[in-house]
Structure formats: C-alpha cells, structure tokens
Amino acid sequence: MSVNFENSVKKVILMEGGFNDIKEDRGGATNYGISLNFLRSTGVDIDGDGDIDWVDIKNLTESEAIALYKEYFWNEQYDNLPREIAEKVFTVGVNMGTRIGIKLLQRALNSMGSSLSEDGSIGPKTVEEARHYNSNKLLIHYVDKQLDYYIAIVKNRPEQIKFLRGWKNRSLECLK
C-alpha cells in the first residue's frame, strides 16, 4: 500500500466512524463510510448469505472496508498528487463518489487559472496542474467548491439540510 493511501484511509475510517442507519441517508446503512447502496453496486456479499443487506454493512470489518476503499475508491494517480490533495480528493470521493471528488479538484484548479476539462477523470494533466499550485491554496479553493456542491444538494433536496452542518465540518477538516 502507498503512503498516500495509508494516510488517507486512516482519516476516512476515523471520519466516517462505525455503523449507522439514518433513514434520510440516501446511501442507506453505512459502516466505516461504506454504504449499503455502494456495497450492492459491487455485488460483494460480506456474510455470504446470498443477499446484500444492512446485515452485511453491520458485519463489515475495518479491514474489509479498507480493501473496498483500495479497490473501488483509490486511483493510482492519487499517489502522484501532493499528500494533502490526495487525501482530500479521496475523502470527498468516499462521501460523494470518486468522479465528483475529481471534478471538484478540476473545478478548484480551474478557479486558480488552469483550463482543465471537468470530466471527473484524473490523468497526468490534472496531476501536473495540482502539483503546479501551492497545496494550501489549492485546498482552500477545493473546500470552496465542495461547500458549493453541498449547498446545491440542499437547494435541490431540502430534506437533506439535516446533513449540511456535518458536511461543512467535513469540508473544513483539512484546513485545521
């Protein structure tokens, strides 16, 4: 495992915590940040009983969650990013999906003067641009784009407002 992944996944595990099943959470039950909807999309049956349900999420171990993060959320290009940026893109990808995490990086870079396609796909050009800028300044721009995204979610689905405070805290964590 890469150093960037090890550091990033530790933060995610700490940030996401253990099992919860909040009715309004569109992802369904979660454990270590792995949601039921995501687990179903992978076809991984944790308890091997032939169905993927909340019991699979409840029984998910930390090491199984880490393996899922490595396989489905970590992009090898993250190892070429500055550590702080890799961690941010990864943690946002866990929360919103990897494509959105990368799109927000591209959007932040564009707000700083780059001219990237905001396609949610990370390659050498996005990595090169991310390495070009001061990481702290890039994080500030990234957080701004992340907050805009969360606010747009609440505007489109007002019932999600109950999550906004936690989302804001999550966004700002990297600036502390």
C-alpha positions as CSV (number, residue, x, y, z in Angstrom):
1,M,0.0,0.0,0.0
2,S,1.2,3.5,-0.8
3,V,1.8,6.1,1.9
4,N,-0.8,8.4,0.5
5,F,-3.4,5.6,0.6
6,E,-2.5,4.5,4.1
7,N,-2.7,8.1,5.5
8,S,-5.9,8.8,3.5
9,V,-7.8,5.6,4.5
10,K,-6.9,6.2,8.2
11,K,-8.5,9.6,8.0
12,V,-11.6,8.2,6.3
13,I,-12.1,5.4,8.8
14,L,-11.7,8.0,11.7
15,M,-14.0,10.5,10.0
16,E,-16.7,8.0,8.9
17,G,-16.9,6.1,12.2
18,G,-18.8,2.9,12.7
19,F,-22.3,1.6,11.8
20,N,-25.3,3.9,11.4
21,D,-28.6,3.6,9.7
22,I,-30.1,7.0,9.3
23,K,-33.5,6.9,7.5
24,E,-32.8,10.1,5.5
25,D,-29.4,9.0,4.3
26,R,-29.8,8.2,0.6
27,G,-27.0,5.7,0.7
28,G,-28.7,3.5,3.3
29,A,-27.0,1.9,6.2
30,T,-23.2,2.6,6.4
31,N,-20.2,1.3,8.3
32,Y,-16.7,2.8,8.1
33,G,-18.2,5.0,5.3
34,I,-19.2,2.1,3.1
35,S,-22.9,2.5,2.3
36,L,-25.4,-0.3,1.5
37,N,-26.1,1.2,-1.9
38,F,-22.4,1.2,-2.8
39,L,-22.0,-2.4,-1.5
40,R,-24.9,-3.6,-3.5
41,S,-23.4,-1.9,-6.6
42,T,-20.2,-4.0,-6.1
43,G,-22.0,-7.3,-5.6
44,V,-19.9,-8.1,-2.5
45,D,-21.9,-10.2,-0.1
46,I,-20.0,-9.8,3.2
47,D,-21.8,-12.5,5.1
48,G,-22.2,-14.8,2.1
49,D,-25.9,-15.5,2.7
50,G,-26.9,-14.7,-0.9
51,D,-28.2,-11.2,-0.4
52,I,-26.6,-7.8,0.3
53,D,-28.5,-6.1,3.1
54,W,-28.0,-4.0,6.2
55,V,-26.6,-7.1,8.0
56,D,-23.7,-7.1,5.5
57,I,-23.0,-3.4,6.4
58,K,-23.3,-4.1,10.1
59,N,-20.9,-7.1,9.9
60,L,-18.3,-5.2,7.7
61,T,-14.9,-5.2,9.4
62,E,-12.5,-2.3,9.2
63,S,-10.1,-4.4,7.1
64,E,-12.8,-5.3,4.6
65,A,-13.7,-1.6,4.4
66,I,-10.1,-0.7,3.7
67,A,-9.9,-3.4,0.9
68,L,-13.1,-1.9,-0.6
69,Y,-11.6,1.6,-0.5
70,K,-8.4,0.4,-2.2
71,E,-10.3,-1.5,-4.9
72,Y,-13.1,0.9,-5.7
73,F,-12.2,4.4,-4.4
74,W,-8.4,4.8,-4.7
75,N,-7.0,5.9,-8.0
76,E,-3.3,5.1,-8.6
77,Q,-2.9,8.7,-9.9
78,Y,-3.6,9.9,-6.3
79,D,-0.1,8.7,-5.4
80,N,1.3,11.4,-7.8
81,L,-0.6,14.2,-6.1
82,P,0.7,16.1,-3.1
83,R,-0.4,14.2,0.1
84,E,-2.9,16.8,1.3
85,I,-4.6,16.9,-2.1
86,A,-4.7,13.1,-2.4
87,E,-6.3,12.9,1.0
88,K,-8.9,15.5,0.2
89,V,-9.9,14.1,-3.2
90,F,-10.1,10.6,-1.7
91,T,-12.2,11.6,1.3
92,V,-14.6,13.6,-0.9
93,G,-14.8,10.7,-3.3
94,V,-15.8,8.4,-0.4
95,N,-18.6,10.9,0.6
96,M,-19.8,11.9,-2.9
97,G,-18.3,9.5,-5.4
98,T,-14.9,9.4,-7.0
99,R,-15.9,11.2,-10.1
100,I,-17.4,14.1,-8.2
101,G,-14.3,14.3,-5.9
102,I,-12.1,14.6,-9.0
103,K,-14.4,17.1,-10.7
104,L,-14.2,19.3,-7.7
105,L,-10.4,19.1,-7.9
106,Q,-10.6,20.1,-11.6
107,R,-13.0,22.9,-10.8
108,A,-10.7,24.2,-8.0
109,L,-7.7,24.1,-10.3
110,N,-9.7,26.0,-13.0
111,S,-10.6,28.6,-10.4
112,M,-6.9,29.1,-9.9
113,G,-6.1,29.6,-13.6
114,S,-5.9,26.1,-15.1
115,S,-8.1,25.2,-18.1
116,L,-9.0,21.5,-17.4
117,S,-12.0,19.6,-18.6
118,E,-14.1,19.0,-15.6
119,D,-14.8,15.4,-16.6
120,G,-14.1,13.6,-13.3
121,S,-11.3,11.6,-14.7
122,I,-7.8,12.1,-13.3
123,G,-4.8,11.8,-15.6
124,P,-1.4,13.3,-16.0
125,K,-2.7,16.7,-16.9
126,T,-4.8,17.1,-13.8
127,V,-1.9,15.7,-11.6
128,E,0.5,18.1,-13.3
129,E,-1.8,21.1,-12.6
130,A,-2.3,20.0,-9.0
131,R,1.4,19.9,-8.4
132,H,1.9,23.3,-10.0
133,Y,0.0,25.2,-7.3
134,N,0.6,25.7,-3.6
135,S,-1.3,22.8,-1.8
136,N,-2.7,25.0,0.9
137,K,-4.1,27.5,-1.6
138,L,-5.5,24.6,-3.7
139,L,-7.2,23.1,-0.6
140,I,-8.9,26.4,0.1
141,H,-10.3,26.5,-3.5
142,Y,-11.3,22.9,-3.2
143,V,-13.2,23.4,0.0
144,D,-15.0,26.3,-1.6
145,K,-16.1,24.1,-4.5
146,Q,-17.0,21.3,-2.1
147,L,-19.2,23.6,0.0
148,D,-20.9,25.0,-3.1
149,Y,-21.7,21.4,-4.1
150,Y,-23.3,20.6,-0.7
151,I,-25.3,23.7,-0.8
152,A,-26.6,22.8,-4.2
153,I,-27.7,19.4,-2.9
154,V,-29.7,21.1,-0.1
155,K,-31.3,23.5,-2.6
156,N,-32.4,20.6,-4.8
157,R,-33.4,18.3,-1.9
158,P,-34.3,20.4,1.1
159,E,-34.8,17.4,3.3
160,Q,-31.0,16.9,3.2
161,I,-30.5,20.0,5.3
162,K,-30.0,17.9,8.4
163,F,-26.7,16.8,6.9
164,L,-25.4,20.2,6.0
165,R,-23.6,21.0,9.2
166,G,-21.7,17.7,9.2
167,W,-20.9,18.2,5.5
168,K,-19.5,21.7,6.3
169,N,-17.4,20.3,9.2
170,R,-16.1,17.5,6.9
171,S,-15.2,20.1,4.2
172,L,-13.3,22.3,6.6
173,E,-11.4,19.5,8.4
174,C,-8.4,19.7,6.0
175,L,-7.9,23.3,6.8
176,K,-7.4,22.8,10.6
